[in-house]
Amino acid sequence: MTQPRRKDGLLRSLPGRLVLLGAGKMGTALLEGWLARGLDPRKLVVLEPRPSAPIKALVRRGAALNPERGAGPTTAVVIAVKPQNASEALARLAPFVQPATLALSIMAGRKIEFVARALPGLAVVRAMPNTPAAVGCGITVACAGAKVSARQRKLASELLAAVGQVEWIADEGLMDAVTAVSGSGPAYVFLLAEAMTQAGIAAGLPAALAARLARETVVGAGELLRRSDLDAPALRENVTSPGGTTAAALEVLTGPGGLRELLTRAVAAATRRGRELAG
């Protein structure tokens, strides 16, 4: 797993404990990023009913695993549990929080108001990372509640930046669309690689070769998009010779019922579902 090795100030000099509620895939990715950036394991509390071996190993480095109550002040709690388990899970945080504690939630669909009701008096940041966080290449969008101070916002940014880039929005109402685009977006890309593999096989390629070509093409094109000063339309045009093979394919993909229309419908469906889940 590739993680940035910066030694940023706020994590290294955290005045109190950092509590992680939920150490699944996303919680563990964040945890590894924090440690890589210099967080002292002795300041870490992990609340996880089914801890993995790496999480258990942190105890030997000074971290606390599933204590009944906190020891000293808590600077921030990071909520990384599934939204359907939120009410029961959030109750576990009561012995660990104080009025100055920041609550940073990465639960999909759960609004700032929901967390604020469960943890009265706390400043709340809502964020939506995505699964490329596991390799330090995520993108997270965050929204701050009314009680969040400038220093708490900076701390939230640093906690989230441990796994990739961070963007902030002022309108929480946009979070469902964010979830539909970047939160769910990796699945769309993986489906593209899957479909390209199947199409290559249908065109006569051996299955293993088709899978490798699809995977490396998606990875390479993504890295080119990341590094290039050109936007996606310009890069697409650079690949497309008039009357050539790419143009023939794009004529299908951009035609009626094609990729643009399908993705617009897909993102709209995901956005609606996010609003339904939020109640």
N, C-alpha and C positions, 0 to 999 in steps of 0.2 A: 504494500500500500504506500503510495507516494503522498507525503504531506509536506507543507511548507515548514521550514526550520527557523522561522523568524523568532526572535526573543522579544516580544512586544511587552511594553511596560505594565499595562493594567493586569494582565494575567500573572506576570511574575511577582507583582506587588499587591496582589489581591488582599485586602485587609481582613476579610472574613472567609467563611467556608463557601464553597460552591456545591450546591446539591443538584444532582442529576436524577430526575424521576423518570425511569424507563431507560434501559440500556439494550434496546434492540439494535437493528442495523443503523438507524440514523443517530440514535443516542451514542452508540459506540463510535461511529465516525466522528462525531463532535468531540467526544472524550479523547480520542487519539490525536485529534488536531490540537486540542488544548494542551495536552502533555508535550506535544512537539514544539509548542510555542512557549514552553517554560513554566507551565502551571505546576506548582509543588503538589504531588499526590497527597501529602498530608493535609491539604486544604480541601480535599475532595470527599464528598459523601455520595454514594451511589445507592439508590433505592430500586431494587430489581428483584422480583420474586424468583426468577430463573436465570441467575447470572452465569455467563459463559466462563470458560477457564481463564481467558485473559482478564476478565473483570475480577475474578477471584484472586488472580495473581497480584492485582493492585494492592490488595490488603498488605502484602509483604513489603510494599513500598510506602505504607503509611495511610492509605485510603481507608475510609470507613464504609463497610458494606452492610446495609440494612440495619443500622442502629435504631433503637426505639425513640431516641430524642437527639437533639443537636447538642453540640458542645461549643459554646461561644457563638458569636454573631454570624449570621448568614448574609453574604453580600448578594447572592443571586440564587434562584432556583430555576432550573431549566426543565421544562415539562415536555417529555418526549414519549408519552404513552399514546395508545390508540384512542381516538375520540370517544368510542363507545364505552371505554373503561374510565372515562375522565372523572366522573363524580366520585367514585370509590377511591381512585388513585390520588386525587387531589387532597382528600382527607388525610392522607399520610404526611402531608407537608406541614400540617398545623404545628407540630412540636419544633419545627426547624426555622420558622419565619419570624421576623420582627418587622416593625413598621417601615424600616428603611430598606428592606429586602426587595430586590427586583425580581419579578416573575417573567420569565421569557418562555413563551409557549410556542411549540412547533406542531401543535395538534391541528390536523386538517379540519376545517369547518367550524371549529369552536371559536367564538368571537371573544374579543377583549372583555366584554361585559360578563360573559360566562365565567371566565377565570377570576375577574374582579369580585364576583358574587361569592365564589368558592373560597377566595383568599382576601377577605375584606381589608381595605386600607392599603393594599400593595399597589405599586406602580407596575403596569403590565405592558409588555411588548409581545405582539403576535407576529410570527414569522412563518414563512413557507420555504424550506430548503427543498432540494431534489436529490435523487439517488447518486448522481455523480459526485456528491460529497464524499462518498466512500473512497475516492481516489484524489481528493483535494481539488476537484474541478467542478464543484457545485455552483449554483446560483441561488441566492436566497433573497426574497423580498420581505421587508419588515415594515410594521406599522406600530407606532407608539401610542399608548393610551395617554389620557390627559395628565396623569400624575407623573409621567416619566421625566426625570431631570435630564439636563444636557450630559452630565457625567454618566448617568444610567444608559442613555442612548449610545454613548461612546462605548461603554462596556458591552452592551448588546451587540454592537457592530463588531467588536473584537472577538467576542465569543462565536459569532456566526462566520466571520471571515477566516476562522481556522479551517474551514472546509471549502472555501471558494469566495466568489465575489458576493457583494451585498448591495442591494438597492433598497431605498426607503420610499414609501408612499404615504400621503397624508390621509387618503380616503380608504377606510377599511372596507368599504363596499366593493373595492376592486380586487379584494383578496380571492374571491371565488374565481375570477378570470385569471388571476395569477396562477392559482392552483391548476386550472385547466390548461394553461400554456406551458409553464415551466415545471410545476409539480408533477403533472401527468405526462409532460412532454417526452421524457426519456422512453416511455413505453411506445410512443408514436415512432421514435427513431428505431427502436428495436424491431418494431413491426415492419418498418421499411427494409431493414436488413433481412428480416425473415422473408418478406415478399420478393426481394431481389434474389435471394437464394433460390426460392421456388421457381422464379421466372428463368433463372439461369439453367436450372435442371430441365425445365420444360423446353429450353432452347437447345439442349443436348449436352450440357456440361456435366462432368462427374460431380456428384453431390458435394464431396469434400472441397473440390476446387471452387464450386459455385459459392459455398459458404465462406471460404477464405476471401474470395474476391469481393463479396458483399461486405464482409466485416471490415476489411482493410480500406475499402472505398469509403465507407461511412466514417471511419476513424480519420482517414487522411483528409477527406473533404471538410470534416469538422475542424481539424487543426488548421487547415488553410483558411477557413472562414474566421477562426479566432485570431490568426496572425495577420491577416491581410487588412490593408486600409480600405479595401473595396467592400461594398455591402453585398448582400446575397444576390440581388438581381444582376449586379455588374459581374460577379463571379460566374453566375449562370450563363450570362451572355458570352463570356470569354470561352466557355466550353462549347458553345453552340455555333457551328458553322452553318450558314444558310444552305438549305437543301441537303444537309448531311444526316448522319445517323442519329445524332443527339436531337436535332430538330424534329426528326420523324417521331422519336419517342416523346418529346415534349408536346408535340401536337396532340398526342393522346392524353398525356397527363394534365394539360392545361385546358383541354376542351370541356364541353358540357358534362357535368357529373364527374369531372376529373379531380385531381389532388387538391387544388385550392378549395373547390366547393366542399369536398369531403372533410377537409381539415376545419373549415369554418363551421360546418355542422357538428363535427366532433367536439371542438372547443366549446361551442354553444351548449351541447348536451352535458359536458362535464361541468360547465359553469352552473347550469340549472341544478344538477345533482348536488353540487356543493351547497347551494342555497337551501335545498331541501334538507340536507343533513344538518345544516346549521339551525333549522327550524325557523 
